[in-house]
Amino acid sequence: MNKSDCKVAVVGGGLSGLVIAEGLQRRGYENVTVFEKSERLGGKLHTIWYKGKSYELGAIFGLPSQLNLRALMKRLNIKADGPKLSRSNYNVNGQKIMPIPKENLGDFVEELDRLPRVLSMYNSLKNASNENTEYSLMLPFSEWCDMHEFQILKTIYVQYFTIFGLGNIEEVPALYVLRIMNYDHLMSFMDLPKFYTWNNGVSSLAEALGSQIKDIRLGQRVVDISLSSNETLWVKTQYELLEFDRVILTAPLEQFLDLHFWDSDMKKCLKSIKYQSFNVYAFIVDKVPKGCGCILENLSPNRQGHITIWDSRWDEYHGEGMVILYAYDPAKNSEKSSLDIIKDDLLNLGIKNLRLYQAKHWRHCPYVDTISLKNGFYDKMEKMQGKNNVYLAGEIMSTLSMENCIRYSQDLLERFF
Ligand SMILES: Cc1cc2nc3c(=O)[nH]c(=O)nc-3n(C[C@H](O)[C@H](O)[C@H](O)COP(=O)(O)OP(=O)(O)OC[C@H]3O[C@@H](n4cnc5c(N)ncnc54)[C@H](O)[C@@H]3O)c2cc1C
């Protein structure tokens, strides 16, 4: 079919959906419609404003090593002009601590030196999609580290991975950790002054992309997709039923478990998708703590629910202002609510007179476990691409991060459109 006649529906107006819709238009597709269930674009790019300053409830920063993000920013003429992020590590009482004990520094350098050679053995990590993943990448990251004798790197990865709500490395397969934080990103991450942030917030990326897209439908949740008798697809929202030639799903896929055209294997795959339950709190406090602080003791599973990081973002303020806090949901048997745990933590850190401004619960960092990977999750999902003219993208296909979402979305267009 002629590109200019082909009607494409993109489900989800987060970064993946926007990159795909804008990319399709640039490729000559003239009938591209984005359906976004909420009243704003961006999904996990979620900037809020307080007293004229931007704060992030979702994604916070990019890295110079993230080449696809860099290229997108260049094309959209977006500069990394936001606040510089600092990073210090603290104990629960607010005293500064070292991320690695001095006596381990030698081993750390040796392991870091060895890492690129080890990673180069994994060809699957070089591709945008996750097919043909090597067996050992399916193991929990902690086991993968033991296999390669990376004992210090293991603790460093916890500080860069678990801390951002991405999960427990005893469970999350190495595939996810190493895709989200590859060698270049790890090195870039250690180089703090070069973090990318945005004066107008990360949502400025979504707004810039959105301004290029001709047909965006906000507040319209796709509730069903079905095949018509003449090989087109019916997309049903809470308001209407519309006909398309192709549909690209970038929204969380498990909600589409019951689409009538999936086979039983596909349903099993969609059922196996898991998330981290992660909370972001924006508090107004009398005296903003300085910079970005990681509370390393709170990364152990028995401290689940406590603050993992705070971020004051605009470092020049030390009077009244906003601090953003991050924490996993507490354990199911916890007697205290997530908010009460956070408030106590803040008091322990000496931060008083707190007012909760906004909070956001995220179903964060989708993944599947070792068993599902061994059962061929990604091989099956990739085989479904284009079947019945339905395509799959978004975080579970690309793995988390703006870089991975952009890369996968662009790769999908290269492969099929
Ligand atoms: C707290 C947090 C911090 C993060 N920090 C960083 C960071 O610092 N750096 C980084 O690179 N990445 C970070 N990320 C990850 C990054 O934000 C995401 O990987 C990326 O933005 C995901 O984009 P997406 O479009 O695939 O998914 P989403 O952003 O989840 O977009 C999916 C969209 O689909 C919509 N939708 C859902 N169901 C339907 C439906 N039925 N019909 C229509 N629309 C629907 C949703 O409303 C949403 O807008 C962070 C994420 C979170 C939550």
The ligand as an SDF file (V2000), in Angstrom:
LIG
                    3D

 53 58  0  0  0  0  0  0  0  0999 V2000
   10.5250    7.7050   37.9980 C   0  0  0  0  0  0  0  0  0  0  0  0
   11.1930    7.4510   36.6750 C   0  0  0  0  0  0  0  0  0  0  0  0
   12.4780    7.9170   36.4550 C   0  0  0  0  0  0  0  0  0  0  0  0
   13.0950    7.6750   35.2260 C   0  0  0  0  0  0  0  0  0  0  0  0
   14.3380    8.2000   35.0080 N   0  0  0  0  0  0  0  0  0  0  0  0
   14.9030    8.0890   33.7980 C   0  0  0  0  0  0  0  0  0  0  0  0
   16.1050    8.7700   33.4980 C   0  0  0  0  0  0  0  0  0  0  0  0
   16.6210    9.5120   34.3270 O   0  0  0  0  0  0  0  0  0  0  0  0
   16.6630    8.5830   32.2790 N   0  0  0  0  0  0  0  0  0  0  0  0
   16.0800    7.7890   31.3320 C   0  0  0  0  0  0  0  0  0  0  0  0
   16.6280    7.6590   30.2320 O   0  0  0  0  0  0  0  0  0  0  0  0
   14.9150    7.1610   31.5660 N   0  0  0  0  0  0  0  0  0  0  0  0
   14.3120    7.2980   32.7700 C   0  0  0  0  0  0  0  0  0  0  0  0
   13.1130    6.7120   33.0080 N   0  0  0  0  0  0  0  0  0  0  0  0
   12.5520    5.8150   31.9840 C   0  0  0  0  0  0  0  0  0  0  0  0
   11.9460    6.5530   30.7830 C   0  0  0  0  0  0  0  0  0  0  0  0
   11.1970    7.6340   31.2460 O   0  0  0  0  0  0  0  0  0  0  0  0
   11.0610    5.5670   30.0360 C   0  0  0  0  0  0  0  0  0  0  0  0
   11.8050    4.4230   29.6910 O   0  0  0  0  0  0  0  0  0  0  0  0
   10.4370    6.1290   28.7480 C   0  0  0  0  0  0  0  0  0  0  0  0
   10.0280    7.4590   28.9090 O   0  0  0  0  0  0  0  0  0  0  0  0
    9.2780    5.2160   28.3560 C   0  0  0  0  0  0  0  0  0  0  0  0
    8.6200    5.7080   27.2250 O   0  0  0  0  0  0  0  0  0  0  0  0
    7.4290    4.8590   26.5470 P   0  0  0  0  0  0  0  0  0  0  0  0
    6.7970    5.7390   25.5610 O   0  0  0  0  0  0  0  0  0  0  0  0
    7.9440    3.5470   26.0630 O   0  0  0  0  0  0  0  0  0  0  0  0
    6.4430    4.5060   27.7360 O   0  0  0  0  0  0  0  0  0  0  0  0
    5.5030    5.4840   28.5800 P   0  0  0  0  0  0  0  0  0  0  0  0
    6.1990    6.7350   28.8900 O   0  0  0  0  0  0  0  0  0  0  0  0
    4.9800    4.6520   29.6930 O   0  0  0  0  0  0  0  0  0  0  0  0
    4.3160    5.8340   27.5620 O   0  0  0  0  0  0  0  0  0  0  0  0
    3.2040    5.0220   27.3600 C   0  0  0  0  0  0  0  0  0  0  0  0
    2.0280    5.9470   27.1090 C   0  0  0  0  0  0  0  0  0  0  0  0
    0.8930    5.1410   26.7650 O   0  0  0  0  0  0  0  0  0  0  0  0
   -0.2430    5.7330   27.3580 C   0  0  0  0  0  0  0  0  0  0  0  0
   -1.2590    4.6810   27.4290 N   0  0  0  0  0  0  0  0  0  0  0  0
   -1.3120    3.6160   28.2740 C   0  0  0  0  0  0  0  0  0  0  0  0
   -2.3660    2.8430   27.9740 N   0  0  0  0  0  0  0  0  0  0  0  0
   -3.0050    3.4200   26.9320 C   0  0  0  0  0  0  0  0  0  0  0  0
   -4.1690    3.0940   26.1780 C   0  0  0  0  0  0  0  0  0  0  0  0
   -4.8730    1.9930   26.4360 N   0  0  0  0  0  0  0  0  0  0  0  0
   -4.5440    3.9160   25.1750 N   0  0  0  0  0  0  0  0  0  0  0  0
   -3.8300    5.0490   24.8970 C   0  0  0  0  0  0  0  0  0  0  0  0
   -2.7220    5.4080   25.5860 N   0  0  0  0  0  0  0  0  0  0  0  0
   -2.3070    4.5990   26.5740 C   0  0  0  0  0  0  0  0  0  0  0  0
    0.2710    6.1990   28.7200 C   0  0  0  0  0  0  0  0  0  0  0  0
   -0.5840    7.1680   29.2850 O   0  0  0  0  0  0  0  0  0  0  0  0
    1.6270    6.7590   28.3430 C   0  0  0  0  0  0  0  0  0  0  0  0
    1.5720    8.1130   27.9860 O   0  0  0  0  0  0  0  0  0  0  0  0
   12.4390    6.9430   34.2040 C   0  0  0  0  0  0  0  0  0  0  0  0
   11.1240    6.4960   34.4270 C   0  0  0  0  0  0  0  0  0  0  0  0
   10.5000    6.7590   35.6430 C   0  0  0  0  0  0  0  0  0  0  0  0
    9.0940    6.2930   35.8610 C   0  0  0  0  0  0  0  0  0  0  0  0
  1  2  1  0
  2  3  1  0
  2 52  2  0
  3  4  2  0
  4  5  1  0
  4 50  1  0
  5  6  2  0
  6  7  1  0
  6 13  1  0
  7  8  2  0
  7  9  1  0
  9 10  1  0
 10 11  2  0
 10 12  1  0
 12 13  2  0
 13 14  1  0
 14 15  1  0
 14 50  1  0
 15 16  1  0
 16 17  1  0
 16 18  1  0
 18 19  1  0
 18 20  1  0
 20 21  1  0
 20 22  1  0
 22 23  1  0
 23 24  1  0
 24 25  2  0
 24 26  1  0
 24 27  1  0
 27 28  1  0
 28 29  2  0
 28 30  1  0
 28 31  1  0
 31 32  1  0
 32 33  1  0
 33 34  1  0
 33 48  1  0
 34 35  1  0
 35 36  1  0
 35 46  1  0
 36 37  1  0
 36 45  1  0
 37 38  2  0
 38 39  1  0
 39 40  1  0
 39 45  2  0
 40 41  1  0
 40 42  2  0
 42 43  1  0
 43 44  2  0
 44 45  1  0
 46 47  1  0
 46 48  1  0
 48 49  1  0
 50 51  2  0
 51 52  1  0
 52 53  1  0
M  END
$$$$
